[in-house]
């Protein structure tokens, strides 16, 4: 039986033929985590000890030591929380090893529970289902092939954490980026000040410069620019109430008309009607960061909801309904026209008929299919 681990670091790979492959997968996942934390610890040592305590004095020393220590603790804490709450997905609707009857019953029960609440659908308009995790997928849930599990409100899989960013750790991820940008700014100015002071005093004639200062100055520039750009993009998505996946892919929405039956307009999607989860930039921000301003920038859990259902934009929902009603009216008019044409046509001439498939018992959608009737001949 294939097992889908919550965290690939502490579980054996599902495709592993032996211990060597499992060790390689675990090492590949651990390496970026160790690298990031070692880099943060080294930078904090240089900033607080080597520069703040040994090189600076007065008020500058107090600021660098206090800020450097605080931002380091917050960064490491948020990093741990990101990894701790990574890869959390919906409960499976099918118990592994269950018989077919019980599996089918559980699947239908899970589908019936999600359908009244969800607004997203597959390309064909049907309820989203993960064949690997054997569960119905709530809105904004996606399967991560690297983690081997579905993730609630999945944003992306981040290689720097070897984990997925989703509903349970999205706030910690945003805060970590903010902390790193602030840490890089302080490191850049602190190391730049001591380097300029070393040059102005012509100390290079008598003493060697600390390589830690130089490396911290260079690293703070490189990582500061890179992380700042990425933070800007993530804040744009945060205020738009989009995930990285939703920004890069078109999301299909449910409607009363099956997607395959749309002929006069495009099926409702994020491109045709807009983002159904956009609640305005203030509420979009609060959905992830919480309502209390005192906890916005602290690594504590304040995100709204449960990760399976989300508030929606009433205007976009009304646009979806209007579009479906107009499409249904057009299809009904076309069906009546074809019925009248078929009844008045002479025997032996081909006519088009409209075949309506069975109505879906959960959604009430009816798919309409047009087929040419067989040509009749006079005997």
Secondary structure, 3 states (H helix, E strand, C coil): CCCCCCCCCCCCCCCCCCHHHHHHHHHHHHHHHHHHHHHHHHHHHHHHHHHHHCCCCHHHHHHHHHHHHHHHHHHHHHHHHHHHCCCCCCCCCCCCCCCHHHHHHHHHHHHHHHHCCCCEECCCCCCCEECCCCEECCCCCEEECCCCEEECCCCEEECCCCEEECCCCHHHHHHHHHHHHHHHHHHHHHHHHHHHHHHHCCHHHCCCCCHHHHHHHHHHHHHHHHHHHHHHHHHHHHHHCCCHHHHHCCCEECCCECHHHCCCCCCCECCCCCCCCCCCHHHHHHHHHCCCHHHCCCCCCCCCCCCCCCCCCHHHHHHHHHHHHHHHHHHHHHHHHHHHHHHHCCCCCCCEEEEECCCCCCCCCECEEEEECCCCCCC
